[in-house]
Amino acid sequence: MDVGQLQRQFIDYTASLFREEWRGFLDDQFTQLRKLQDENNPDFVFEVVSLFFDDSEKLVNNMAKALEQPTVEFKQVDAHVHQFKGSSSSIGAHRVKNVCVAFRSFCEQQNIDGCKRCLQQLKHEYSLLKSKLETLFRLEQQIMAAGGSIPMVE
Amino acid sequence: MEKMGFGNVTSTSKTMKIIDTEKKISVLIVEDDLLIQKIHKVMMTKFGTEVQLAANGKEAVDLFLSGSSFDLILTDLEMPIMDGIEATKKLRSMGVTSMIVGVTSRNQDSEIQAFMKSGLNACYVKPLNAEKVTAVLNELKNI
């Protein structure tokens, strides 16, 4: 595949992540992060997303442990969800953030079943997002390896 | 001190705007989350400001006690050791007149109001974006 084809594939794939009819995985905040990447911070998006992946995995584990306790401390669960909501909205992880919003409602209601369902949904959405972003970064690497530049997709 | 709540961003432009100032604006970012620290630092640097980081309110207060000063403080609310409300109250009681802007994940009106009452000039719900940063820096230029 030549550089032009790779770039077109990248543009199409990136656009698909934002499409509203598919309840976009990403929102405008991700575009804002990509605009911050430049020659002074050439790997900025990758570094930020990597930090997000590390944080997310810890937070999901913490939520799971907290929900397994004989007496669930909903405030503790909520604190983890709140942190996850903050980091997901900061990178533009739209669907993950929305699940966090619902999750926090169940924490407030001290609804254990609702919380457990949200945790499963969160794991699912996070896993999907991670897969999509890893594909995106692979496409970027292929473009760079072919000598091309990464197109900016608005 | 008059409290200003200029939280409603009216600019519709989503492009980055480098604010033309005679000297670089100095910014202290007070935030415990490393991911958000990184994003906010790069964002503020991209807008042409000079950035320093503090991981919690106590570090921010200690910086001022050691003689540092900043044109702008961007502070999270929930942080270990000293949160944003306590830090802002402390800084104002020390006579700090820098613009202090809260940036928080909390979005309930009561929570934002409590944060504002501590001495903020404005408060935004995370995430920071180009529009919010432009509004803050333009406001700072007008002071």
Chai-1 contact restraints between the chains, C-beta under 6 A:
chainA,res_idxA,chainB,res_idxB,connection_type,confidence,min_distance_angstrom,max_distance_angstrom,comment,restraint_id
A,Q29,B,P127,contact,1.0,0.0,6.0,A-B,restraint_1
A,Q32,B,N129,contact,1.0,0.0,6.0,A-B,restraint_2
A,L36,B,V42,contact,1.0,0.0,6.0,A-B,restraint_3
A,L36,B,M43,contact,1.0,0.0,6.0,A-B,restraint_4
A,L36,B,K46,contact,1.0,0.0,6.0,A-B,restraint_5
A,N41,B,V42,contact,1.0,0.0,6.0,A-B,restraint_6
A,F44,B,V42,contact,1.0,0.0,6.0,A-B,restraint_7
A,V48,B,K38,contact,1.0,0.0,6.0,A-B,restraint_8
A,L51,B,L35,contact,1.0,0.0,6.0,A-B,restraint_9
A,F52,B,L35,contact,1.0,0.0,6.0,A-B,restraint_10
A,D55,B,L35,contact,1.0,0.0,6.0,A-B,restraint_11
A,G86,B,S105,contact,1.0,0.0,6.0,A-B,restraint_12
A,G86,B,K126,contact,1.0,0.0,6.0,A-B,restraint_13
A,S87,B,L35,contact,1.0,0.0,6.0,A-B,restraint_14
A,S89,B,P127,contact,1.0,0.0,6.0,A-B,restraint_15
A,S90,B,I36,contact,1.0,0.0,6.0,A-B,restraint_16
A,S90,B,I39,contact,1.0,0.0,6.0,A-B,restraint_17
A,S90,B,P127,contact,1.0,0.0,6.0,A-B,restraint_18
